[in-house]
Amino acid sequence: MSDTKEIVWITGASSGIGRALALRMAREGWRVAASARRAGELDALKTEAAKTGGEIAPFPLDTTKPEEVRRTVARIEGELGPIAVAALCAGTYEPVLAHELTAARARPVFELNFMGTVNCLEALMPAMIGRGKGRIALVASLAGYFGLPSSAIYGGSKAALINMAEALRPDLAKHGVTLQIVNPGFVKTPLTDKNEFPMPFLMEVEDAADAFYRGLQSSRFEIAFPRRFSLLLRLLQMLPYRLSLALTGKTVPKGKHPAYATKLNRS
């Protein structure tokens, strides 16, 4: 895809899909600007890429800080050149059941998953619109399709990204900028290691990065993987709520609420 050493900026590059995508694109000849909060992990990523002839430049960054994002984007373009592709992978996962849901737990997830992405878009879009070209991929999740037990916070933040991308896609297209939404299912990463339930169609992170990279070479709006799981969740969306909620209700963990129930009985 890249014969001229174009620049790709990848956030969330210290682990998971972002890290695997950075290594994949470096092998394909891209000049990768890699961002994450953990500078040490980025340095290790740069070293690993160099072993296979890839080029990764670390740009440590906290995407929840708008000024820091703007400075970093300006620095990347000043030192490496115009960003041709941005893969905004930075995010976190916080599983909660009803009795665990608090604003204090929800706020940092939305701050990183949604507002962190908005901060990046604010820094990226003016220059891409001005150049009349560019590609931005926002990493959401198949959990954004439908409310799933334990994903009230995470799924909500990803649903917001999907909605925002749908709204922005036609507008950006008029300016020559391609916006894509990336909806992974279960991928074996440190985030999914938190899950205490069976994860259907669990993918290895390298396979997810391959699917992501192939999607970046296409014109389609949504990059979703694994395909079978995405189709199942699309079907769930189409069912009447009395059926879809009955199905998802069967996945609620049992035996998790006794202390909460006691507290409610006493209030």
C-alpha positions in Angstrom: 0.0 0.0 0.0 2.9 2.4 0.7 5.7 2.6 -1.8 6.8 6.1 -0.7 7.3 5.7 3.0 4.0 7.5 3.9 3.3 8.4 7.5 0.9 6.6 9.7 0.1 7.7 13.2 -1.1 5.0 15.6 -2.4 5.8 19.1 -2.6 3.1 21.8 0.5 1.6 20.2 2.1 0.2 23.4 -0.1 -2.9 23.5 -2.9 -4.9 21.9 -4.2 -4.2 18.4 -2.4 -0.8 18.2 1.0 -2.4 18.9 0.4 -5.3 16.4 -0.8 -2.9 13.7 2.3 -0.7 14.2 4.6 -3.7 13.7 2.6 -4.9 10.7 2.6 -1.5 9.0 6.3 -0.9 9.7 7.0 -4.2 8.0 5.0 -3.0 5.0 7.2 0.0 4.6 5.3 2.7 6.4 7.0 5.2 8.6 5.1 4.7 11.8 4.6 7.4 14.4 3.6 5.4 17.5 1.9 7.1 20.5 0.9 5.8 24.0 1.4 6.9 27.5 4.1 4.4 28.3 7.3 5.7 26.7 9.3 2.6 27.7 6.9 0.3 25.8 7.2 2.6 22.7 11.0 2.3 22.9 10.7 -1.5 23.0 8.4 -1.3 20.0 10.9 0.7 18.0 13.6 -1.8 18.8 11.4 -4.7 17.8 10.5 -3.1 14.5 14.1 -2.3 13.6 15.0 -6.0 13.8 12.8 -6.6 10.7 13.9 -3.4 8.9 10.8 -1.4 10.0 10.8 2.2 11.1 8.8 3.3 14.2 9.2 6.7 15.8 8.0 6.9 19.4 5.8 10.0 20.3 4.7 9.5 24.0 1.2 11.0 24.5 -1.8 11.1 26.7 -4.7 11.5 24.3 -7.0 12.8 27.1 -5.0 16.1 27.1 -6.0 18.2 24.1 -3.0 20.5 24.1 -0.7 17.6 24.3 -2.4 16.0 21.3 -2.2 19.1 19.2 1.5 19.5 20.0 2.2 15.9 19.2 0.4 16.0 15.9 2.3 19.2 14.9 5.6 17.6 16.0 5.0 14.4 14.0 4.2 16.4 10.8 7.2 18.7 11.5 9.7 15.9 12.0 8.3 13.1 9.7 5.9 14.7 7.2 2.2 14.9 6.6 0.1 12.2 8.4 -1.5 10.1 5.6 -3.3 7.7 7.8 -4.3 7.8 11.5 -5.3 4.7 13.4 -6.8 5.9 16.7 -6.6 2.7 18.8 -6.2 4.2 22.3 -8.8 2.9 24.6 -9.6 1.0 27.8 -12.1 -1.5 29.1 -14.0 -1.5 32.4 -16.5 -4.3 32.9 -19.3 -3.5 35.3 -22.6 -5.0 36.4 -25.5 -2.9 37.5 -24.5 -2.7 41.2 -21.0 -1.6 40.2 -21.9 1.2 37.9 -20.9 4.6 39.2 -20.0 7.9 37.5 -16.5 7.7 38.9 -16.0 4.4 37.0 -17.6 5.6 33.8 -16.0 9.0 33.5 -12.3 7.9 32.8 -13.5 5.3 30.2 -15.5 7.9 28.2 -12.7 10.4 28.7 -10.2 8.1 27.0 -12.3 6.1 24.6 -14.5 8.9 23.3 -13.0 12.3 24.2 -9.5 11.1 23.6 -10.5 10.2 20.1 -12.3 13.5 19.7 -9.1 15.3 20.8 -7.2 13.4 18.0 -9.8 14.2 15.4 -9.7 17.9 16.3 -5.9 17.9 15.8 -5.9 15.9 12.6 -8.9 17.0 10.5 -8.0 20.6 9.7 -4.7 19.7 8.0 -6.2 16.7 6.2 -9.1 18.8 5.0 -6.7 21.5 3.9 -4.7 18.9 1.9 -7.8 17.4 0.5 -6.7 13.9 1.4 -6.1 11.6 4.3 -7.6 8.5 6.1 -8.6 8.2 9.7 -9.7 4.9 11.4 -11.5 5.0 14.7 -11.3 1.9 16.8 -14.7 1.2 18.4 -16.0 -2.4 19.1 -18.6 -4.9 18.1 -19.8 -4.2 21.7 -21.1 -0.9 20.3 -23.7 -2.7 18.3 -25.9 -3.7 21.2 -25.9 -3.3 25.0 -24.3 -6.5 26.4 -24.1 -7.4 30.1 -21.0 -6.1 31.9 -20.4 -3.6 29.0 -22.6 -0.8 30.0 -19.7 1.6 30.2 -17.3 0.2 27.6 -20.1 -0.5 25.1 -21.6 2.9 25.6 -18.4 4.7 24.8 -17.9 2.6 21.7 -21.5 3.1 20.5 -20.8 6.8 20.8 -17.8 6.5 18.5 -19.8 4.5 15.9 -22.5 7.2 15.9 -20.0 10.0 15.6 -18.2 8.3 12.7 -21.5 7.7 10.9 -22.2 11.5 11.2 -18.7 12.6 10.1 -18.1 10.2 7.2 -20.2 12.0 4.5 -19.0 15.4 5.5 -15.3 14.4 5.4 -15.7 12.6 2.2 -16.6 15.9 0.5 -13.2 17.1 1.5 -11.3 14.0 0.2 -10.8 12.5 3.7 -11.8 8.9 4.3 -13.2 8.1 7.7 -13.5 4.4 8.8 -14.8 2.7 11.9 -13.1 -0.4 13.2 -15.2 -2.8 15.2 -13.2 -5.7 16.6 -14.8 -8.6 18.5 -12.9 -10.5 21.2 -9.1 -10.2 20.6 -6.6 -11.7 22.9 -5.1 -8.6 24.6 -4.4 -7.4 28.2 -7.8 -5.8 28.1 -9.8 -9.0 27.3 -7.7 -10.9 29.9 -10.0 -9.1 32.4 -13.0 -11.0 31.2 -14.3 -13.8 33.4 -16.6 -15.3 30.8 -16.3 -17.4 27.6 -15.3 -15.2 24.6 -16.7 -16.5 21.3 -14.5 -16.3 18.2 -11.5 -15.1 20.2 -8.9 -13.8 17.8 -5.1 -13.7 18.1 -3.9 -10.1 18.0 -1.8 -10.6 14.9 -4.8 -11.9 13.0 -6.8 -8.8 14.2 -4.0 -6.5 13.0 -4.0 -8.3 9.6 -7.8 -7.7 9.2 -7.3 -4.1 10.3 -4.6 -3.5 7.8 -6.5 -5.1 4.9 -9.5 -2.9 5.8 -7.3 0.3 5.6 -6.6 -0.7 2.0 -10.3 -0.7 1.2 -12.9 2.0 0.7 -15.5 0.5 3.0 -16.8 2.4 6.0 -16.7 -0.4 8.6 -13.8 -2.8 9.3 -15.4 -5.5 11.4 -13.8 -8.8 12.5 -14.3 -11.6 13.1 -16.9 -11.7 10.4 -19.1 -14.5 11.9 -19.3 -12.7 15.2 -20.2 -9.4 13.7 -23.0 -11.0 11.7 -24.4 -12.6 14.8 -24.5 -9.3 16.6 -26.1 -7.6 13.6 -28.8 -10.3 13.8 -29.2 -9.5 17.5 -29.8 -5.9 16.6 -32.6 -6.8 14.2 -34.6 -8.9 16.7 -37.4 -7.5 18.8 -36.2 -6.4 22.2 -38.2 -9.1 24.0 -36.1 -11.6 22.2 -32.7 -9.9 22.1 -32.8 -8.9 25.8 -33.9 -12.4 26.7 -30.9 -13.8 24.9 -28.4 -11.4 26.4 -30.0 -11.8 29.8 -28.8 -15.4 29.8 -25.2 -14.2 29.8 -25.5 -12.1 33.0 -23.1 -13.6 35.6 -24.9 -15.3 38.4 -24.2 -14.9 42.1 -22.6 -11.5 41.9 -25.1 -9.4 43.7 -25.7 -10.6 47.3 -24.0 -7.7 49.1 -25.7 -5.2 46.9 -29.1 -6.7 47.5 -28.5 -6.7 51.3 -27.6 -3.0 51.1 -30.7 -2.2 49.2 -33.0 -4.1 51.6 -31.6 -2.0 54.5 -32.0 1.4 52.8 
